[in-house]
Amino acid sequence: MRIAAAVITASAIVFAVAGCSSNDNGSTETTPNSAKDNVSAALSSAANAAEGAVSSASAAAGSAISSAGAAASTLASQARGAVDTAKVSTFTVAFKTRYPSLAEGRDDAVIGDILNQTCADINANKPESEVVTSLEARAGNEGTAATPEQAQEIYNMAKPLC
């Protein structure tokens, strides 16, 4: 809207100036060619001004879109962190409830590491049997390894959270 108004205003000024141009002899007469040249130059200037305004508006819009995208990305990253924390908390509660002897004396961070290491193995495409065998030692407590059945159950709890 502003651009159109600027073009119309510039055109009106050009027409007014073109009508008042003077020749070398002091006369205020305007020849058709000089008026045409003046109008052409004015329209060209107006078009250049409009193009510059559109370019500036486009750049501002692009910058706004980029900023909005960055903000959305930051929020999504924070949401993923919250989900990860929720997953670790869920696993920790389930682990403590299901395996009190394996959880005894361990804080939440240590139990959360069992999930994190198990997920790392799963995401590295290690075979299930290898991950379960690792869990026997990883989930063990105070020198007592988890049984193969416990390790398989822990794997089954962890896999959907990864």
Buried (B, 14 or more C-beta within 10 A) or exposed (E): EEBEEBBEEBBEEBBEEBEEBEEEEEEEEBEEEBBEEBBEEBBEBBEEBBEEBEEEEEEEEEEEEEEEEEEEEEEEEEEEEEEBEEBBEBBBEBBBEEBEEBBEEBEBEEBBEBBBBBBEBBEEEBEEEEBBBBBBEBBBBEEEBBEEEBBBBBBEBBEEBB
